[in-house]
Amino acid sequence: MRIRQAKAGDIVNIYGLVKEMAKKELVLPKSKGKIAAMLANYYVAEENGEFLGNCGFKIDPDLRAEVVSFVVRDGFNGRGIGSELLKTVLKRIRSLGVKNAYALTLRPDIFLRLGFRKVDKRTLSRKIWEDCAACPRNEADPGSVNCPEEAVVKEW
Ligand SMILES: CC(C)(COP(=O)(O)OP(=O)(O)OC[C@H]1O[C@@H](n2cnc3c(N)ncnc32)[C@H](O)[C@@H]1OP(=O)(O)O)[C@@H](O)C(=O)NCCC(=O)NCCS
């Protein structure tokens, strides 16, 4: 298994896997165009040329990086692929001089093992008002934050 930066040819796989996991409300969906625009921020895991998962990040104007589209294909979980993807993304974020990473997640444990800590979701107000506004869980009222996800933050 190896982790590498995503290429144009990965867009269709990233799109398909994120869409599948978004249907289960585990991540937010991303259009192919959005993935293309953020392609340099995506990493993929593969084994013998087979696509296994992906993870990306985006940098907010306040220089905080959000981990996004963190998914491993069903059937390949528990092999450390997610941990390696996340470690690679964090290394890249850090290499850019960005000193704060965060995520909203139903799977905080994997983040906590890599040095994140839980924080109050309301401290991520920009994220909650902009991205979460489109999430079906919030029923068009992001301020209510009616969502089971937990906020995790890592600082360097
Ligand atoms: C979250 C997700 C990306 C993790 O991917 P993964 O490849 O299964 O991750 P890992 O194998 O590194 O770790 C998963 C678990 O397996 C265990 N594990 C088993 N073998 C392991 C190994 N060799 N190395 C590391 N962890 C291992 C870990 O302890 C971990 O336990 P946890 O359930 O407490 O987190 C994956 O489960 C997924 O796609 N979930 C659906 C989408 C989602 O919820 N994404 C998160 C959005 S922020």
The ligand as a Gaussian input file, in Angstrom:
#p B3LYP/6-31G(d) Opt

LIG

0 1
 C      -12.474000       6.748000       9.226000
 C      -11.775000       5.886000       8.184000
 C      -11.227000       6.785000       7.080000
 C      -10.634000       5.139000       8.860000
 O       -9.943000       4.367000       7.893000
 P       -9.181000       3.014000       8.293000
 O       -8.295000       2.653000       7.163000
 O      -10.155000       2.006000       8.751000
 O       -8.311000       3.533000       9.527000
 P       -7.219000       2.723000      10.368000
 O       -7.137000       1.317000       9.904000
 O       -5.993000       3.537000      10.363000
 O       -7.859000       2.770000      11.824000
 C       -9.190000       2.293000      12.035000
 C       -9.245000       1.420000      13.236000
 O       -8.597000       0.188000      13.008000
 C       -7.670000      -0.080000      14.062000
 N       -6.500000      -0.691000      13.433000
 C       -6.466000      -1.974000      13.094000
 N       -5.294000      -2.253000      12.501000
 C       -4.559000      -1.117000      12.470000
 C       -3.259000      -0.804000      11.999000
 N       -2.458000      -1.707000      11.439000
 N       -2.815000       0.468000      12.108000
 C       -3.613000       1.407000      12.667000
 N       -4.849000       1.136000      13.148000
 C       -5.330000      -0.119000      13.055000
 C       -7.395000       1.222000      14.701000
 O       -7.176000       1.042000      16.086000
 C       -8.635000       2.031000      14.422000
 O       -9.562000       1.941000      15.471000
 P      -10.730000       3.031000      15.732000
 O      -11.985000       2.360000      15.271000
 O      -10.737000       3.243000      17.214000
 O      -10.451000       4.282000      14.948000
 C      -12.733000       4.830000       7.576000
 O      -13.275000       4.048000       8.602000
 C      -13.898000       5.420000       6.781000
 O      -13.792000       5.656000       5.581000
 N      -15.039000       5.680000       7.467000
 C      -16.212000       6.225000       6.797000
 C      -16.046000       7.691000       6.486000
 C      -15.735000       8.505000       7.724000
 O      -16.382000       8.404000       8.751000
 N      -14.688000       9.360000       7.592000
 C      -14.249000      10.270000       8.646000
 C      -14.740000      11.615000       8.318000
 S      -13.870000      12.840000       9.232000

